[in-house]
């Protein structure tokens, strides 16, 4: 659209700056005549994708700050991620105002598309630590998605940036190396867990790093809460029907619930004990 469509020669306006005209033209219902609830369905998913874009922006910034050893801005970027995730969780309730019957009235039109193919959702998973090359197959010849996901597969994760930072701060937190034998990788994993026990035990002495670790586990926690709420909502909406993407629906989604971005952060809690090390 030419700039002039917002008013020839007019000064910058709210609508021109935010491209509102284009934005509100992006909701194309597939049902004919358009089903009343399909607009809600599209807007809900589109707002998710906008927030996913912001989440990736903040996670990338957080990793860059960690590389520069700037713990405070790295933590603040993740704080924003977590606040967005709280909103994304609450947003599911709006979709739950749709009745199962009303959803059925346009659901078949969506096949074989599915949230399973959300490129940015997979990018968040990959950069947060859950890389899975096998998922690229679900994007077929979607070149943009495959290119972006390949780039994420080859880039450092939040956990890698975090442990590299701890290492440079003097903690015994060796990086993972998939080329090593399994027992050596396990040994390194356990050393990272012990480094976190140290951090949690001395949370006042290492306050900035501790706050960063807390935001990382909160990001993990809110993502898991979203998965749990999503699967409940799906069951409430379509029971155990197969997904529009062809998976086993709720049965498949249940298998994703226990995935953790940085398992060391969770395991450290199990090993934390009173009287560990010197008091702060
Ligand atoms: C009526 C509402 C919804 C229903 C019934 C629903 C249903 C499903 C089902 C059955 C799957 C499994 C894959 C498949 O075979 O299709 C799935 C996956 C997924 N959905 Fe939804 N969904 C809904 C809303 C949403 C919303 C609002 C989002 C936000 C982006 C979303 C994002 C996802 C994602 C990211 C996956 C992949 C999860 C994974 O593989 O771990 N869904 N959904």
Boltz pocket constraint, residues with backbone or C-beta under 6 A from the ligand:
constraints:
  - pocket:
      binder: B
      contacts: [[A, 44], [A, 45], [A, 48], [A, 49], [A, 95], [A, 103], [A, 113], [A, 114], [A, 115], [A, 116], [A, 117], [A, 118], [A, 121], [A, 230], [A, 233], [A, 234], [A, 237], [A, 238], [A, 241], [A, 242], [A, 243], [A, 244], [A, 245], [A, 246], [A, 247], [A, 248], [A, 249], [A, 250], [A, 252], [A, 253], [A, 256]]
      max_distance: 6.0
